[in-house]
Amino acid sequence: MTVEMEKFILVFLSVLVSCASTQRPNIVFIVADDLGWYDVGFRNPNMKTPNIDKLATEGVIFESAYVQPYCSPSRTAFMSGMFPFKVGMQHEVLIDDQAACVPLNYTFLPQELKKLGYATHMVGKWHLGFCKWECTPTYRGFDTFFGYYSAQEDYFNHSKGAYLDYRDNKLPAWDYKEEYSAYTFAQKAIDIIHQHNVSQPLFMYLPYQNVHAPIEVPEKYFNMYPNVINQGRRTYSGMVSALDEAVGNVTQALKEKGLFENTLILFTADNGGPIASYASNWPLRGGKHTIWEGGTRGTSFMYGTGLKKTKTTYNGMMHAVDWKPTLVSAAGGTPETSIDGISHWESIRNGLPSSRTEFIYNLDDFEPATEGHAGIRVGDWKLILGYPGGPDGWHEPMNRTEDNFYDETIYIKGDSPVQLFNIHSDPTERYNYAPKKPDIVDQLRSRMDDYRKQMVPALFPPPDPASHPRNFGNAWSPGWC
């Protein structure tokens, strides 16, 4: 080989390395529906989640990443970077027959990533409104969509109220009956990966149906937990393992396509686990539907390219509104300055302190505010005004009992009682400092009042009969508002 040829090869290789180093990362954003804090193997050794555990323990596990107490509000925060109370999405969740969706003037995460050259795909649960086509995924930044619009449905026949809610882009997807949704969603994601043009960065949003009610799972996963006496908890545990297998299958496809080494994976729950549906947020207080820590501190982690400090936990405060700007930053973009979210990319990847010092758990004056009336966090202090949502209490997994008992709090109106907790010293919220710290109560109440001035009325209209699936070939469909 001549000297000139050697120089040419060295220059060529340096160009390749340079190109590789500047290539935008592929991003996979996985959402587990209703997954409890204690329902993963890296916190609870009784749970069988080897794929999730490997990604979490080799990446960065978030110990203080918060979500909303309900589904639609969290997904609003993920996609828009806005606190739900500022966009009208703070009250409960969107119902199928409500003529409402997240306001169209907000730019969604995939729209931002498309500006950076990404192919954008969604597989799974939407639940951000669908009364008109403009509200649906392929009009809000996704190149393709396979999944369902609503809150929940049967895992096998994909119906809600006897009517189909399954879509392949804009068309009803009738051909998947008796196929468990986790199987279908994983396979759709795998197909997208295998067909992806590797010259373009990939963004995939995978909001799985698991482990939301109804509590259903193929028998082989149920049989993975023979020592769990409570049949509901046993089924729920199997659903978590089915989710884990789906995550493993998708990561394997990324490896087969040669994308895995340049992929960033974000995994998060959308809210705390529902106690009445066999989840566990132990040792945190409460669960889904509440602004206790068990309803709002989400199981989450990040794995993959760009992270410098890994195999660790991250205790910095973060909120669901922060994932949009954080992922845009990870993609090499510049986040919007007009949103509530803060980019934590540099902090997470380097293990630096979080720049977030406060957030709102929820603000809702729409009665009854079943998911918690008002809550704020400033530094280590958390103030709850009025009804925090139910159920209350601390609940270990229901592995050893047939019973499903939990403490239900009676709904009350207004800003009483007042409860103040120091989350740093008392993360399980067992000691109310309000009677002894009136000055701190007043400071946090004043800050909450500032936020209340920014609250917009909740988008929670009455049912619209024009939505009935009989008008659309027996499938839940857009086009009626």
C-alpha positions as CSV (number, residue, x, y, z in Angstrom):
1,M,0.0,0.0,0.0
2,T,1.4,3.4,-1.0
3,V,1.8,6.3,1.4
4,E,-0.8,8.3,-0.5
5,M,-3.3,5.4,-0.2
6,E,-2.7,5.2,3.6
7,K,-3.3,8.9,3.9
8,F,-6.5,8.7,1.9
9,I,-7.8,5.8,4.2
10,L,-6.9,7.8,7.3
11,V,-8.7,10.9,6.0
12,F,-11.7,8.8,5.0
13,L,-11.9,7.1,8.4
14,S,-11.6,10.5,10.2
15,V,-14.6,11.8,8.1
16,L,-16.6,8.7,9.1
17,V,-15.8,9.2,12.8
18,S,-16.7,12.9,12.5
19,C,-20.0,12.1,10.8
20,A,-20.9,9.5,13.4
21,S,-20.1,11.8,16.3
22,T,-22.4,14.5,14.9
23,Q,-25.3,12.1,14.0
24,R,-28.4,12.9,15.9
25,P,-29.4,10.1,18.3
26,N,-32.3,7.8,17.8
27,I,-34.8,8.3,20.6
28,V,-37.3,5.8,22.0
29,F,-39.8,7.2,24.5
30,I,-41.6,4.4,26.3
31,V,-44.6,5.0,28.6
32,A,-45.9,2.3,30.9
33,D,-49.5,2.9,31.8
34,D,-50.4,2.7,35.5
35,L,-47.1,1.1,36.5
36,G,-46.4,1.4,40.3
37,W,-43.3,2.6,42.0
38,Y,-42.6,-0.8,43.4
39,D,-43.7,-2.9,40.4
40,V,-40.3,-3.3,38.8
41,G,-37.5,-5.7,39.5
42,F,-34.9,-3.1,40.3
43,R,-37.0,-2.1,43.3
44,N,-38.9,-5.3,44.1
45,P,-37.0,-8.6,43.6
46,N,-40.3,-10.4,43.3
47,M,-41.1,-8.8,40.0
48,K,-39.7,-10.4,36.9
49,T,-38.5,-7.6,34.6
50,P,-35.0,-8.5,33.4
51,N,-35.1,-6.3,30.3
52,I,-36.3,-3.2,32.1
53,D,-33.9,-3.9,35.0
54,K,-30.9,-4.1,32.7
55,L,-31.6,-0.8,30.9
56,A,-32.3,0.9,34.2
57,T,-29.4,-0.3,36.2
58,E,-26.9,0.3,33.3
59,G,-28.4,3.7,32.7
60,V,-29.7,6.4,35.1
61,I,-32.6,5.7,37.4
62,F,-34.6,8.8,38.3
63,E,-35.7,8.9,42.0
64,S,-37.5,12.3,41.8
65,A,-39.1,12.5,38.4
66,Y,-42.7,13.5,38.8
67,V,-45.8,13.0,36.7
68,Q,-49.5,13.9,37.0
69,P,-51.9,11.7,39.0
70,Y,-53.9,10.8,35.9
71,C,-53.2,9.8,32.4
72,S,-54.3,12.6,30.0
73,P,-52.7,15.3,32.1
74,S,-49.3,13.5,32.1
75,R,-49.4,12.8,28.4
76,T,-50.3,16.5,27.9
77,A,-47.2,17.4,29.8
78,F,-45.0,14.9,27.9
79,M,-46.1,16.1,24.5
80,S,-46.5,19.9,25.1
81,G,-44.1,20.7,27.9
82,M,-46.9,22.6,29.6
83,F,-48.4,22.1,33.0
84,P,-51.9,20.7,32.5
85,F,-53.7,23.5,34.5
86,K,-52.4,26.0,32.0
87,V,-54.0,24.3,29.0
88,G,-57.3,23.0,30.5
89,M,-56.2,19.4,30.9
90,Q,-56.0,19.3,34.7
91,H,-59.3,17.6,35.5
92,E,-59.4,13.8,35.4
93,V,-59.0,12.4,31.9
94,L,-60.6,12.9,28.5
95,I,-63.7,10.8,27.9
96,D,-64.4,9.2,24.5
97,D,-67.6,11.3,23.9
98,Q,-66.2,14.6,24.9
99,A,-65.6,17.2,22.2
100,A,-62.2,18.2,23.5
101,C,-58.5,17.7,22.9
102,V,-55.2,19.4,23.9
103,P,-55.5,22.8,22.3
104,L,-54.0,22.9,18.8
105,N,-51.9,26.0,19.4
106,Y,-49.4,23.9,21.3
107,T,-46.5,22.3,19.5
108,F,-46.0,18.6,20.3
109,L,-42.7,16.9,20.9
110,P,-42.7,15.0,17.5
111,Q,-43.3,18.3,15.7
112,E,-40.2,19.7,17.3
113,L,-38.2,16.6,16.4
114,K,-39.4,16.7,12.8
115,K,-37.8,20.2,12.5
116,L,-34.5,18.4,13.4
117,G,-34.9,15.9,10.6
118,Y,-36.4,13.0,12.5
119,A,-38.7,10.3,11.3
120,T,-41.5,10.2,13.9
121,H,-43.6,7.1,14.7
122,M,-46.1,6.3,17.4
123,V,-47.4,2.9,18.6
124,G,-49.8,2.6,21.5
125,K,-52.2,4.8,23.5
126,W,-53.0,8.4,22.6
127,H,-55.6,9.7,25.1
128,L,-55.2,13.3,24.2
129,G,-58.5,13.8,22.4
130,F,-59.8,12.7,19.0
131,C,-63.1,14.3,18.2
132,K,-61.6,15.8,15.0
133,W,-58.8,14.6,12.9
134,E,-56.6,17.7,13.7
135,C,-56.4,16.3,17.3
136,T,-55.0,13.0,16.3
137,P,-51.4,11.7,16.2
138,T,-50.7,12.0,12.4
139,Y,-51.8,15.6,12.5
140,R,-49.7,16.4,15.6
141,G,-46.3,15.5,14.3
142,F,-46.2,11.7,13.8
143,D,-45.5,10.2,10.4
144,T,-47.4,7.0,11.4
145,F,-49.7,5.9,14.2
146,F,-50.9,2.5,15.3
147,G,-52.8,2.2,18.5
148,Y,-55.9,3.5,20.2
149,Y,-57.4,6.9,21.1
150,S,-59.1,6.2,24.4
151,A,-58.3,5.6,28.1
152,Q,-58.6,1.8,28.2
153,E,-60.0,-1.2,26.3
154,D,-60.0,-4.9,26.1
155,Y,-56.4,-6.2,25.6
156,F,-57.6,-8.9,23.2
157,N,-60.6,-7.6,21.2
158,H,-59.5,-3.9,21.4
159,S,-63.0,-2.7,22.0
160,K,-64.3,0.0,24.3
161,G,-68.0,-0.4,25.2
162,A,-68.4,-3.1,22.5
163,Y,-67.0,-0.8,19.8
164,L,-63.5,-0.9,18.2
165,D,-60.8,1.5,19.2
166,Y,-57.8,0.4,17.2
167,R,-56.3,2.4,14.3
168,D,-53.7,1.9,11.7
169,N,-52.9,5.5,10.8
170,K,-56.4,6.8,9.9
171,L,-58.1,3.4,9.3
172,P,-59.9,1.2,11.8
173,A,-57.7,-1.9,12.4
174,W,-60.1,-4.9,12.5
175,D,-57.7,-7.7,11.9
176,Y,-56.1,-8.0,15.4
177,K,-58.8,-9.7,17.5
178,E,-57.5,-12.2,20.0
179,E,-54.0,-10.8,19.7
180,Y,-52.7,-9.3,23.0
181,S,-51.9,-5.7,22.5
182,A,-48.4,-5.8,23.9
183,Y,-47.5,-8.4,21.2
184,T,-49.0,-6.2,18.5
185,F,-47.4,-3.0,19.6
186,A,-44.0,-4.6,20.0
187,Q,-44.2,-6.1,16.5
188,K,-45.4,-2.8,15.0
189,A,-42.4,-1.1,16.6
190,I,-40.0,-3.9,15.3
191,D,-41.4,-3.5,11.8
192,I,-40.8,0.3,11.9
193,I,-37.2,-0.3,13.1
194,H,-36.5,-2.9,10.4
195,Q,-37.9,-0.6,7.7
196,H,-36.2,2.5,8.9
197,N,-33.8,4.4,6.7
198,V,-30.7,4.6,8.9
199,S,-29.6,7.9,7.2
200,Q,-32.4,9.6,9.1
201,P,-32.7,9.8,12.9
202,L,-35.6,7.9,14.4
203,F,-38.0,9.0,17.1
204,M,-40.4,6.3,18.4
205,Y,-43.1,7.0,21.0
206,L,-44.2,3.8,22.6
207,P,-47.0,4.4,25.1
208,Y,-47.9,0.8,25.9
209,Q,-51.4,-0.3,27.1
210,N,-49.8,-2.4,29.9
211,V,-50.5,-2.4,32.8
212,H,-53.8,-0.4,32.8
213,A,-57.1,-2.1,33.6
214,P,-58.8,-4.3,32.6
215,I,-56.4,-6.7,34.3
216,E,-55.7,-9.2,31.5
217,V,-52.7,-11.2,30.4
218,P,-51.9,-14.4,28.4
219,E,-51.6,-17.4,30.7
220,K,-47.9,-17.9,30.4
221,Y,-47.2,-14.6,32.1
222,F,-49.8,-15.4,34.8
223,N,-47.9,-18.6,35.4
224,M,-44.6,-16.8,36.1
225,Y,-45.9,-15.9,39.6
226,P,-47.1,-19.1,41.2
227,N,-46.4,-17.9,44.7
228,V,-48.8,-14.9,44.5
229,I,-52.0,-15.8,46.2
230,N,-54.1,-12.8,45.2
231,Q,-55.3,-13.6,41.6
232,G,-55.6,-10.0,40.6
233,R,-52.1,-9.2,41.8
234,R,-50.8,-12.3,40.0
235,T,-52.4,-11.2,36.8
236,Y,-51.1,-7.7,37.2
237,S,-47.6,-9.0,37.8
238,G,-47.9,-11.0,34.7
239,M,-48.9,-7.9,32.8
240,V,-45.7,-6.2,34.0
241,S,-43.6,-9.1,32.7
242,A,-45.4,-9.0,29.4
243,L,-44.5,-5.4,29.1
244,D,-40.9,-6.2,30.0
245,E,-40.8,-8.8,27.2
246,A,-42.1,-6.3,24.7
247,V,-39.4,-3.8,25.8
248,G,-36.8,-6.5,25.3
249,N,-38.0,-7.4,21.9
250,V,-37.9,-3.7,20.7
251,T,-34.3,-3.2,22.1
252,Q,-33.3,-6.5,20.3
253,A,-34.6,-5.1,17.0
254,L,-32.6,-1.9,17.5
255,K,-29.5,-4.1,17.9
256,E,-30.3,-6.1,14.8
257,K,-30.7,-2.9,12.8
258,G,-27.5,-1.5,14.1
259,L,-29.3,1.4,15.8
260,F,-28.9,0.5,19.4
261,E,-25.5,2.0,20.1
262,N,-26.8,5.4,18.9
263,T,-30.2,5.3,20.7
264,L,-31.4,7.1,23.8
265,I,-34.2,5.3,25.6
266,L,-36.5,7.1,28.1
267,F,-38.9,5.0,30.1
268,T,-41.5,6.4,32.4
269,A,-44.9,5.6,34.0
270,D,-47.7,8.1,33.3
271,N,-48.8,8.2,36.9
272,G,-48.5,6.1,40.1
273,G,-50.0,2.6,40.2
274,P,-53.7,2.2,41.0
275,I,-54.0,0.5,44.4
276,A,-57.5,-0.8,43.6
277,S,-56.2,-2.5,40.5
278,Y,-53.4,-4.4,42.3
279,A,-50.5,-2.0,41.8
280,S,-48.0,-1.1,44.5
281,N,-46.2,2.1,45.1
282,W,-44.6,0.9,48.4
283,P,-43.2,2.6,50.4
284,L,-44.7,5.8,49.0
285,R,-48.1,7.0,50.2
286,G,-51.2,6.8,48.0
287,G,-51.4,5.9,44.3
288,K,-53.0,6.9,41.0
289,H,-55.7,9.6,41.4
290,T,-53.8,11.2,44.2
291,I,-51.3,14.0,44.6
292,W,-49.5,11.9,47.3
293,E,-46.0,10.8,46.2
294,G,-47.3,7.4,45.3
295,G,-49.5,9.0,42.7
296,T,-47.0,11.4,41.2
297,R,-43.5,10.1,41.6
298,G,-43.1,8.1,38.5
299,T,-41.0,5.0,37.9
300,S,-38.6,6.2,35.2
301,F,-35.0,5.9,33.9
302,M,-32.9,6.8,30.9
303,Y,-30.4,4.6,29.0
304,G,-28.2,5.0,26.0
305,T,-26.1,7.3,23.9
306,G,-25.0,10.6,25.2
307,L,-25.1,9.7,28.9
308,K,-21.7,10.1,30.5
309,K,-22.4,9.2,34.1
310,T,-24.3,5.8,34.1
311,K,-25.0,2.9,36.4
312,T,-26.3,5.3,38.9
313,T,-29.4,7.0,40.3
314,Y,-30.3,10.7,39.8
315,N,-32.1,12.5,42.7
316,G,-32.6,15.8,40.9
317,M,-36.1,17.1,40.8
318,M,-37.8,16.8,37.4
319,H,-41.4,16.9,36.1
320,A,-43.2,15.5,33.1
321,V,-43.2,18.9,31.4
322,D,-39.4,18.6,31.3
323,W,-39.2,15.5,29.1
324,K,-40.0,17.4,25.9
325,P,-37.2,20.0,26.1
326,T,-34.8,17.4,27.6
327,L,-35.3,15.2,24.5
328,V,-35.1,18.1,22.1
329,S,-31.8,19.0,23.7
330,A,-30.5,15.4,23.5
331,A,-31.4,15.5,19.8
332,G,-29.2,18.6,19.3
333,G,-32.0,21.1,19.1
334,T,-32.9,24.2,21.0
335,P,-36.0,23.9,23.3
336,E,-38.7,26.4,23.2
337,T,-38.6,29.2,25.8
338,S,-42.4,29.6,25.9
339,I,-43.1,26.3,27.7
340,D,-43.0,25.3,31.4
341,G,-40.5,22.5,30.8
342,I,-36.8,22.8,31.6
343,S,-34.1,20.8,29.7
344,H,-32.2,18.6,32.1
345,W,-30.1,16.9,29.4
346,E,-26.7,18.3,30.6
347,S,-27.6,17.7,34.2
348,I,-28.7,14.1,33.6
349,R,-25.9,13.1,31.3
350,N,-23.2,14.5,33.6
351,G,-24.8,13.8,37.0
352,L,-25.2,17.5,37.9
353,P,-27.8,19.1,40.1
354,S,-31.2,19.7,38.7
355,S,-32.2,23.3,37.8
356,R,-35.8,22.7,38.8
357,T,-36.7,23.9,42.3
358,E,-40.5,23.8,42.2
359,F,-43.5,22.4,40.4
360,I,-47.3,22.1,40.7
361,Y,-48.6,18.6,41.5
362,N,-52.1,19.7,40.4
363,L,-54.4,22.7,40.5
364,D,-58.1,21.9,39.9
365,D,-61.1,23.9,40.9
366,F,-63.5,21.8,38.8
367,E,-65.7,20.0,41.3
368,P,-65.2,17.3,42.3
369,A,-61.5,17.5,41.9
370,T,-61.1,13.8,42.3
371,E,-57.4,13.7,41.5
372,G,-56.4,16.2,44.1
373,H,-57.4,19.8,44.6
374,A,-54.1,21.6,44.9
375,G,-50.5,20.7,45.6
376,I,-47.1,22.5,45.2
377,R,-43.5,21.5,45.8
378,V,-40.9,24.2,46.5
379,G,-37.4,22.8,47.4
380,D,-37.9,20.1,50.0
381,W,-41.3,21.3,51.1
382,K,-44.7,20.0,49.8
383,L,-48.0,21.8,50.5
384,I,-51.3,20.1,49.9
385,L,-54.5,22.1,50.2
386,G,-57.8,20.3,50.4
387,Y,-58.6,16.8,49.1
388,P,-55.4,15.0,48.0
389,G,-57.3,12.3,46.1
390,G,-57.9,8.7,47.1
391,P,-57.1,6.1,48.1
392,D,-54.8,7.1,50.9
393,G,-52.4,4.9,52.9
394,W,-49.2,2.8,52.4
395,H,-49.7,-0.4,50.5
396,E,-47.3,-3.3,50.1
397,P,-47.9,-5.7,47.1
398,M,-51.0,-7.8,47.6
399,N,-49.1,-11.0,47.1
400,R,-50.1,-12.9,50.3
401,T,-53.8,-12.1,50.6
402,E,-57.0,-12.7,48.7
403,D,-58.4,-9.4,50.0
404,N,-58.1,-6.0,48.3
405,F,-58.5,-3.5,51.1
406,Y,-57.5,0.1,50.9
407,D,-58.3,3.3,52.8
408,E,-60.6,5.6,50.9
409,T,-60.5,9.3,51.7
410,I,-63.9,11.1,51.8
411,Y,-64.1,13.8,49.2
412,I,-64.2,17.4,50.5
413,K,-64.3,20.8,48.9
414,G,-61.9,23.7,49.2
415,D,-58.5,24.4,50.6
416,S,-58.8,22.5,53.9
417,P,-57.2,20.5,55.4
418,V,-53.7,22.0,55.0
419,Q,-50.9,19.5,55.0
420,L,-47.2,20.2,54.8
421,F,-44.4,17.6,54.3
422,N,-40.6,17.7,54.0
423,I,-40.1,15.3,51.2
424,H,-36.3,15.1,51.7
425,S,-36.5,13.9,55.3
426,D,-39.9,12.3,55.0
427,P,-40.5,10.9,51.5
428,T,-43.3,8.7,52.6
429,E,-45.3,11.7,54.0
430,R,-46.0,10.5,57.5
431,Y,-45.5,13.7,59.4
432,N,-47.6,16.9,58.8
433,Y,-45.6,20.0,59.6
434,A,-48.4,22.4,58.9
435,P,-49.3,23.1,62.6
436,K,-45.6,23.8,63.5
437,K,-44.5,25.6,60.3
438,P,-47.2,28.3,59.5
439,D,-44.6,30.6,57.9
440,I,-43.6,27.9,55.4
441,V,-47.3,27.2,54.8
442,D,-47.9,30.9,54.0
443,Q,-44.9,31.0,51.7
444,L,-46.0,28.0,49.6
445,R,-49.6,29.1,49.6
446,S,-48.6,32.5,48.3
447,R,-46.6,30.8,45.5
448,M,-49.5,28.5,44.7
449,D,-51.8,31.6,44.4
450,D,-49.4,33.0,41.8
451,Y,-49.9,29.8,39.8
452,R,-53.6,29.9,40.3
453,K,-53.7,33.2,38.4
454,Q,-52.4,31.3,35.4
455,M,-55.0,28.5,35.6
456,V,-57.5,28.1,32.7
457,P,-60.9,26.4,33.0
458,A,-60.8,22.7,32.6
459,L,-61.7,21.2,29.2
460,F,-64.4,18.9,30.5
461,P,-67.5,19.3,28.3
462,P,-70.7,17.1,28.6
463,P,-71.0,14.0,26.4
464,D,-71.8,14.6,22.8
465,P,-74.1,12.1,21.2
466,A,-72.6,12.8,17.8
467,S,-69.6,10.8,19.0
468,H,-71.4,7.4,19.0
469,P,-69.5,4.7,17.1
470,R,-72.6,3.6,15.4
471,N,-72.2,6.8,13.3
472,F,-68.8,5.5,12.1
473,G,-69.1,1.9,11.3
474,N,-69.0,0.7,14.9
475,A,-65.6,2.2,15.6
476,W,-64.6,5.1,17.8
477,S,-63.6,7.7,15.2
478,P,-62.8,11.4,14.7
479,G,-65.0,13.7,12.7
480,W,-67.8,14.8,14.9
481,C,-66.8,18.1,16.5
